[in-house]
Amino acid sequence: MQNDAPLKSPESCADMAELRDAIDAMDRKLVRLLAQRQGYIERAAVLKQDRATVRDEARIEDVVAKVLAEAKAAGLSPAIAEAVWRVLIERSIQHEFQKFDAK
């Protein structure tokens, strides 16, 4: 399966091999998106002038609320969405602190 090729729908996968290929292709796309998201986090570390602004509780809750709304619209389990994004946010904050301290 090519990186930018459209993914098969779960229903169109005839066997486990096809299903696993589709999951692997989806994971490759997710990794590229997460790498791009990381770039935005790194840019935030450059733009922020005060280390205390790296963690913003109101922004965290805003992001989670937006993700949960999008998850509902997309049919993603809110339990999966919230857990994944809270971990993603925490790891992103840690990464941003490292980048902020390195500048």
C-alpha positions as CSV (number, residue, x, y, z in Angstrom):
1,M,0.0,0.0,0.0
2,Q,1.5,3.3,-1.1
3,N,1.9,6.1,1.6
4,D,-0.6,8.6,0.1
5,A,-3.0,6.0,-1.5
6,P,-6.5,6.1,-0.1
7,L,-7.0,3.6,2.7
8,K,-9.4,0.7,2.3
9,S,-12.5,0.9,4.4
10,P,-12.5,-1.7,7.3
11,E,-15.5,-3.4,5.6
12,S,-13.6,-3.8,2.3
13,C,-10.7,-5.7,3.9
14,A,-11.3,-9.3,3.0
15,D,-8.8,-10.9,5.5
16,M,-6.5,-10.1,8.4
17,A,-3.5,-9.5,6.0
18,E,-5.4,-6.7,4.2
19,L,-6.7,-5.3,7.5
20,R,-3.2,-5.2,9.0
21,D,-1.8,-3.6,5.8
22,A,-4.5,-0.9,6.1
23,I,-3.7,-0.3,9.8
24,D,0.0,-0.1,9.0
25,A,-0.7,2.5,6.3
26,M,-2.9,4.5,8.7
27,D,-0.1,4.4,11.3
28,R,2.4,5.8,8.8
29,K,0.0,8.7,8.0
30,L,-0.6,9.3,11.8
31,V,3.2,9.4,12.4
32,R,3.6,12.0,9.7
33,L,0.8,14.1,11.1
34,L,2.2,13.8,14.6
35,A,5.6,14.9,13.4
36,Q,4.0,17.9,11.8
37,R,2.2,18.6,15.1
38,Q,5.5,18.4,16.9
39,G,6.9,21.0,14.6
40,Y,4.1,23.4,15.8
41,I,5.0,22.6,19.4
42,E,8.7,23.3,18.7
43,R,7.7,26.6,17.1
44,A,5.6,27.5,20.2
45,A,8.7,27.0,22.3
46,V,10.5,29.6,20.1
47,L,7.7,32.1,20.2
48,K,6.9,32.0,23.9
49,Q,8.9,34.4,26.0
50,D,8.0,33.0,29.4
51,R,8.5,29.4,30.5
52,A,5.5,29.7,32.7
53,T,3.3,29.9,29.6
54,V,4.4,26.5,28.3
55,R,1.7,24.7,30.4
56,D,-1.7,26.4,29.9
57,E,-4.4,24.5,31.7
58,A,-7.2,26.4,30.0
59,R,-5.7,25.6,26.6
60,I,-5.4,21.9,27.5
61,E,-9.1,21.7,28.4
62,D,-10.0,23.6,25.2
63,V,-8.0,21.2,23.0
64,V,-9.6,18.2,24.7
65,A,-13.1,19.6,24.3
66,K,-12.5,20.3,20.6
67,V,-11.1,16.8,20.1
68,L,-14.1,15.2,21.9
69,A,-16.4,17.1,19.6
70,E,-14.5,16.0,16.6
71,A,-14.4,12.4,17.9
72,K,-18.1,12.4,18.3
73,A,-18.6,13.7,14.8
74,A,-16.2,11.1,13.4
75,G,-17.5,8.1,15.4
76,L,-14.4,7.8,17.5
77,S,-14.9,6.5,21.0
78,P,-14.6,9.5,23.4
79,A,-12.8,7.2,25.9
80,I,-10.1,6.5,23.3
81,A,-9.9,10.1,22.0
82,E,-9.6,11.7,25.5
83,A,-7.0,9.2,26.7
84,V,-4.9,9.5,23.6
85,W,-5.0,13.3,23.5
86,R,-4.3,13.8,27.2
87,V,-1.1,11.6,26.8
88,L,-0.2,13.4,23.6
89,I,-0.7,16.8,25.2
90,E,1.4,15.9,28.2
91,R,4.2,14.5,26.1
92,S,4.0,17.6,23.9
93,I,4.3,19.9,26.9
94,Q,7.4,18.0,28.1
95,H,8.9,18.3,24.6
96,E,8.1,22.0,24.5
97,F,9.8,22.5,27.9
98,Q,12.9,20.8,26.6
99,K,12.9,23.0,23.5
100,F,12.2,26.1,25.5
101,D,15.0,25.4,27.9
102,A,17.4,24.7,25.1
103,K,17.0,28.1,23.4
